[in-house]
Amino acid sequence: MKKPMSFILVGLIACGCASYTASSLTALTPTPVKSMTSGSEFTVACKAYNSMDCKRYLDRNVLEMGYQPIQIYIKNDTNKTYTFSPDKLSIPLANVGTIAQKAHTNTEGRVTGYALGGLLLWPLWIAAVVEGLKSQEANALLDSDFDAKVAKNVDLSPGQSYNAIVFVKDSDYKSEFTATLQEQNSNHFEVVPMVVR
């Protein structure tokens, strides 16, 4: 009777293991805008995430950690190729690696508790190992997903669009900022207004 009960206990504990499940970014409703430098047309959209958006797209509420995620969408409606760089946004960005590290699942306390409990009830050793492995797996998935979704340098050919997330410290957040795009074959820049809706 003790053995089946032990395995049921391990099964119940394993159900509460660390995990990471986030959705892909969805399209935003864009608005046509003119660049502030030449009047060239681009289509843009920005959305500041609330706690539900954070949970859906990042599986972590990074707002509680002091960071505001902003999803940005930009489409090149010109006949020239431009380079988008997150470094050329007019707001200071937070380091995604730092945010991901803070968002990692920390199960050291539970693993230690299971290991100590394993001295009395051996199946808890299994729970400790499973919990540790699941936590590592969840953190690796989180790192990979955050890296895939965060804005990077990208060339926007005519008609091409880009959809990504940037992270801003709460203290640096602004609902209006600009993106400076560089024309690929010259030193010409277009300053595009971005407004969070």
Contacts in CASP RR format, 6 or more apart in sequence:
PFRMAT RR
TARGET T0000
AUTHOR 0000-0000-0000
METHOD contacts of the structure
MODEL  1
MKKPMSFILVGLIACGCASYTASSLTALTPTPVKSMTSGSEFTVACKAYN
SMDCKRYLDRNVLEMGYQPIQIYIKNDTNKTYTFSPDKLSIPLANVGTIA
QKAHTNTEGRVTGYALGGLLLWPLWIAAVVEGLKSQEANALLDSDFDAKV
AKNVDLSPGQSYNAIVFVKDSDYKSEFTATLQEQNSNHFEVVPMVVR
6 121 0 8 1.000
6 122 0 8 1.000
6 123 0 8 1.000
7 123 0 8 1.000
9 121 0 8 1.000
9 123 0 8 1.000
9 124 0 8 1.000
9 127 0 8 1.000
10 123 0 8 1.000
10 124 0 8 1.000
10 126 0 8 1.000
10 127 0 8 1.000
10 130 0 8 1.000
11 127 0 8 1.000
13 114 0 8 1.000
13 124 0 8 1.000
13 127 0 8 1.000
13 130 0 8 1.000
13 131 0 8 1.000
14 127 0 8 1.000
14 130 0 8 1.000
14 131 0 8 1.000
14 134 0 8 1.000
17 107 0 8 1.000
17 130 0 8 1.000
17 131 0 8 1.000
17 134 0 8 1.000
17 135 0 8 1.000
18 105 0 8 1.000
18 107 0 8 1.000
18 131 0 8 1.000
18 132 0 8 1.000
18 134 0 8 1.000
18 135 0 8 1.000
18 137 0 8 1.000
18 138 0 8 1.000
18 139 0 8 1.000
19 134 0 8 1.000
19 138 0 8 1.000
20 59 0 8 1.000
20 105 0 8 1.000
20 137 0 8 1.000
20 138 0 8 1.000
20 139 0 8 1.000
20 141 0 8 1.000
20 142 0 8 1.000
20 145 0 8 1.000
21 59 0 8 1.000
22 56 0 8 1.000
22 57 0 8 1.000
22 58 0 8 1.000
22 59 0 8 1.000
22 145 0 8 1.000
23 56 0 8 1.000
23 57 0 8 1.000
24 57 0 8 1.000
25 57 0 8 1.000
25 71 0 8 1.000
25 149 0 8 1.000
25 163 0 8 1.000
25 164 0 8 1.000
25 165 0 8 1.000
27 73 0 8 1.000
27 163 0 8 1.000
28 45 0 8 1.000
28 46 0 8 1.000
28 47 0 8 1.000
28 71 0 8 1.000
28 73 0 8 1.000
28 163 0 8 1.000
29 45 0 8 1.000
29 197 0 8 1.000
30 43 0 8 1.000
30 44 0 8 1.000
30 45 0 8 1.000
30 73 0 8 1.000
30 75 0 8 1.000
31 43 0 8 1.000
31 44 0 8 1.000
31 45 0 8 1.000
31 197 0 8 1.000
32 41 0 8 1.000
32 42 0 8 1.000
32 43 0 8 1.000
32 77 0 8 1.000
33 41 0 8 1.000
33 42 0 8 1.000
33 43 0 8 1.000
33 44 0 8 1.000
33 192 0 8 1.000
33 193 0 8 1.000
34 40 0 8 1.000
34 41 0 8 1.000
34 42 0 8 1.000
35 41 0 8 1.000
35 42 0 8 1.000
35 181 0 8 1.000
35 190 0 8 1.000
35 191 0 8 1.000
35 192 0 8 1.000
36 178 0 8 1.000
36 191 0 8 1.000
36 192 0 8 1.000
36 193 0 8 1.000
37 189 0 8 1.000
37 190 0 8 1.000
37 191 0 8 1.000
38 190 0 8 1.000
40 77 0 8 1.000
40 78 0 8 1.000
40 80 0 8 1.000
40 190 0 8 1.000
41 77 0 8 1.000
41 78 0 8 1.000
42 74 0 8 1.000
42 75 0 8 1.000
42 76 0 8 1.000
42 77 0 8 1.000
42 78 0 8 1.000
42 181 0 8 1.000
42 190 0 8 1.000
42 192 0 8 1.000
43 73 0 8 1.000
43 74 0 8 1.000
43 75 0 8 1.000
43 77 0 8 1.000
43 161 0 8 1.000
44 72 0 8 1.000
44 73 0 8 1.000
44 74 0 8 1.000
44 75 0 8 1.000
44 179 0 8 1.000
44 192 0 8 1.000
44 193 0 8 1.000
44 194 0 8 1.000
45 71 0 8 1.000
45 72 0 8 1.000
45 73 0 8 1.000
45 197 0 8 1.000
46 70 0 8 1.000
46 71 0 8 1.000
46 72 0 8 1.000
46 73 0 8 1.000
46 194 0 8 1.000
46 195 0 8 1.000
46 196 0 8 1.000
46 197 0 8 1.000
47 53 0 8 1.000
47 70 0 8 1.000
47 71 0 8 1.000
47 196 0 8 1.000
47 197 0 8 1.000
48 68 0 8 1.000
48 69 0 8 1.000
48 70 0 8 1.000
48 173 0 8 1.000
48 175 0 8 1.000
48 196 0 8 1.000
49 57 0 8 1.000
49 58 0 8 1.000
49 63 0 8 1.000
49 68 0 8 1.000
49 69 0 8 1.000
49 70 0 8 1.000
49 71 0 8 1.000
50 63 0 8 1.000
51 61 0 8 1.000
51 63 0 8 1.000
51 64 0 8 1.000
53 69 0 8 1.000
53 71 0 8 1.000
54 60 0 8 1.000
54 61 0 8 1.000
54 62 0 8 1.000
54 63 0 8 1.000
54 69 0 8 1.000
55 61 0 8 1.000
57 69 0 8 1.000
57 71 0 8 1.000
57 149 0 8 1.000
57 165 0 8 1.000
58 69 0 8 1.000
58 103 0 8 1.000
58 145 0 8 1.000
58 146 0 8 1.000
58 149 0 8 1.000
58 165 0 8 1.000
59 142 0 8 1.000
59 145 0 8 1.000
60 103 0 8 1.000
60 142 0 8 1.000
62 69 0 8 1.000
62 99 0 8 1.000
62 102 0 8 1.000
62 103 0 8 1.000
62 167 0 8 1.000
63 69 0 8 1.000
63 170 0 8 1.000
65 99 0 8 1.000
65 102 0 8 1.000
65 103 0 8 1.000
66 169 0 8 1.000
66 170 0 8 1.000
67 94 0 8 1.000
67 99 0 8 1.000
67 167 0 8 1.000
67 168 0 8 1.000
67 169 0 8 1.000
67 170 0 8 1.000
68 167 0 8 1.000
68 168 0 8 1.000
68 169 0 8 1.000
68 170 0 8 1.000
68 173 0 8 1.000
69 165 0 8 1.000
69 166 0 8 1.000
69 167 0 8 1.000
70 165 0 8 1.000
70 166 0 8 1.000
70 167 0 8 1.000
70 168 0 8 1.000
70 196 0 8 1.000
71 163 0 8 1.000
71 164 0 8 1.000
71 165 0 8 1.000
72 151 0 8 1.000
72 162 0 8 1.000
72 163 0 8 1.000
72 164 0 8 1.000
72 165 0 8 1.000
72 166 0 8 1.000
72 179 0 8 1.000
72 194 0 8 1.000
73 161 0 8 1.000
73 162 0 8 1.000
73 163 0 8 1.000
74 84 0 8 1.000
74 156 0 8 1.000
74 161 0 8 1.000
74 162 0 8 1.000
74 179 0 8 1.000
74 181 0 8 1.000
74 192 0 8 1.000
74 194 0 8 1.000
75 156 0 8 1.000
75 159 0 8 1.000
75 160 0 8 1.000
75 161 0 8 1.000
75 162 0 8 1.000
76 82 0 8 1.000
76 156 0 8 1.000
76 157 0 8 1.000
76 158 0 8 1.000
76 159 0 8 1.000
76 160 0 8 1.000
76 161 0 8 1.000
76 181 0 8 1.000
77 158 0 8 1.000
77 159 0 8 1.000
78 158 0 8 1.000
79 158 0 8 1.000
80 158 0 8 1.000
80 183 0 8 1.000
80 184 0 8 1.000
80 185 0 8 1.000
81 155 0 8 1.000
81 156 0 8 1.000
81 157 0 8 1.000
81 158 0 8 1.000
81 183 0 8 1.000
81 184 0 8 1.000
81 185 0 8 1.000
82 155 0 8 1.000
82 156 0 8 1.000
82 181 0 8 1.000
82 182 0 8 1.000
82 183 0 8 1.000
82 184 0 8 1.000
82 190 0 8 1.000
83 153 0 8 1.000
83 154 0 8 1.000
83 155 0 8 1.000
83 156 0 8 1.000
83 181 0 8 1.000
83 182 0 8 1.000
83 184 0 8 1.000
84 151 0 8 1.000
84 153 0 8 1.000
84 154 0 8 1.000
84 155 0 8 1.000
84 156 0 8 1.000
84 162 0 8 1.000
84 179 0 8 1.000
84 181 0 8 1.000
85 153 0 8 1.000
85 180 0 8 1.000
85 182 0 8 1.000
86 93 0 8 1.000
86 150 0 8 1.000
86 151 0 8 1.000
86 152 0 8 1.000
86 153 0 8 1.000
86 164 0 8 1.000
86 166 0 8 1.000
87 93 0 8 1.000
87 153 0 8 1.000
88 179 0 8 1.000
88 180 0 8 1.000
88 181 0 8 1.000
88 182 0 8 1.000
89 166 0 8 1.000
89 177 0 8 1.000
89 178 0 8 1.000
89 179 0 8 1.000
89 180 0 8 1.000
89 194 0 8 1.000
90 177 0 8 1.000
90 178 0 8 1.000
90 179 0 8 1.000
90 180 0 8 1.000
91 166 0 8 1.000
91 168 0 8 1.000
91 172 0 8 1.000
91 173 0 8 1.000
91 174 0 8 1.000
91 177 0 8 1.000
92 168 0 8 1.000
92 169 0 8 1.000
92 172 0 8 1.000
93 166 0 8 1.000
93 167 0 8 1.000
93 168 0 8 1.000
94 167 0 8 1.000
94 168 0 8 1.000
94 169 0 8 1.000
94 172 0 8 1.000
96 146 0 8 1.000
96 147 0 8 1.000
96 150 0 8 1.000
96 167 0 8 1.000
97 143 0 8 1.000
97 146 0 8 1.000
99 146 0 8 1.000
99 167 0 8 1.000
100 142 0 8 1.000
100 143 0 8 1.000
100 146 0 8 1.000
100 147 0 8 1.000
103 142 0 8 1.000
103 146 0 8 1.000
104 139 0 8 1.000
104 142 0 8 1.000
105 135 0 8 1.000
105 138 0 8 1.000
105 139 0 8 1.000
105 142 0 8 1.000
106 135 0 8 1.000
107 131 0 8 1.000
107 132 0 8 1.000
107 134 0 8 1.000
107 135 0 8 1.000
110 131 0 8 1.000
111 128 0 8 1.000
111 131 0 8 1.000
111 132 0 8 1.000
111 135 0 8 1.000
112 128 0 8 1.000
113 124 0 8 1.000
113 128 0 8 1.000
114 124 0 8 1.000
114 125 0 8 1.000
114 127 0 8 1.000
114 128 0 8 1.000
114 131 0 8 1.000
115 124 0 8 1.000
115 125 0 8 1.000
115 128 0 8 1.000
117 124 0 8 1.000
118 124 0 8 1.000
118 125 0 8 1.000
118 128 0 8 1.000
149 164 0 8 1.000
149 165 0 8 1.000
150 164 0 8 1.000
150 165 0 8 1.000
150 166 0 8 1.000
150 167 0 8 1.000
151 162 0 8 1.000
151 164 0 8 1.000
151 165 0 8 1.000
151 166 0 8 1.000
152 164 0 8 1.000
154 162 0 8 1.000
155 184 0 8 1.000
156 162 0 8 1.000
156 181 0 8 1.000
175 195 0 8 1.000
175 196 0 8 1.000
176 193 0 8 1.000
176 194 0 8 1.000
176 195 0 8 1.000
176 196 0 8 1.000
177 194 0 8 1.000
178 191 0 8 1.000
178 192 0 8 1.000
178 193 0 8 1.000
178 194 0 8 1.000
179 191 0 8 1.000
179 192 0 8 1.000
179 194 0 8 1.000
180 189 0 8 1.000
180 190 0 8 1.000
180 191 0 8 1.000
180 192 0 8 1.000
181 189 0 8 1.000
181 190 0 8 1.000
181 191 0 8 1.000
181 192 0 8 1.000
182 188 0 8 1.000
182 189 0 8 1.000
183 189 0 8 1.000
183 190 0 8 1.000
END
